[in-house]
Amino acid sequence: MSDERQYKQAKEVFRSLCAAFDADGWTYDADEKELTIESGVQGEDLPIPLDIEVDAERMLISLISRLPFCVEKERRREMAVAVSRANNGLVDGSFDYDYNTGDILFRITVSFRDSLIAANALRGMVHFACLAVDAYNDKFLRVNGNDMDCDEVADFIA
């Protein structure tokens, strides 16, 4: 597939993604040249930032949501258990945890190689990501701030 054809397909996916945001009445910043969207919503407890990129070269949509806190150094081992348990319960996407920095993000990707994705499917991806982040971000924050050992964390996240 030519680069021009890939970019054209990626741009169409990007427009569908914008249409999905518009259908829900969400505010967002779209960069049509870079094929990126920045948005976010308020979850039950914490904000849920959303950074989405349509990658024409790899033919992927990547959604990333960075959690708005950093894990304390003395809680990083316990957080590794928490993130592992959370990932085990997810059907799609995953939390990425950088043990060295204490940063956690949620990532979900969808390929659009040789296909177009309907706006409703893209909308579902964004909603699922928000639900997954909202389900765990407050639990991760509690693990960060409480004195649970690894076994207690495993039971808490399960």
Secondary structure, DSSP 8 states (H G I E B T S, - for coil): --HHHHHHHHHHHHHHHHHHHHHTT--EEEETTTTEEEEEEE-SSSEEEEEEEEETTTTEEEEEEE-SS---GGGHHHHHHHHHHHHHT-SS-EEEEETTTTEEEEEEEEE-TTS---HHHHHHHHHHHHHHHHHHHHHHHHHHHS---HHHHHHHH-
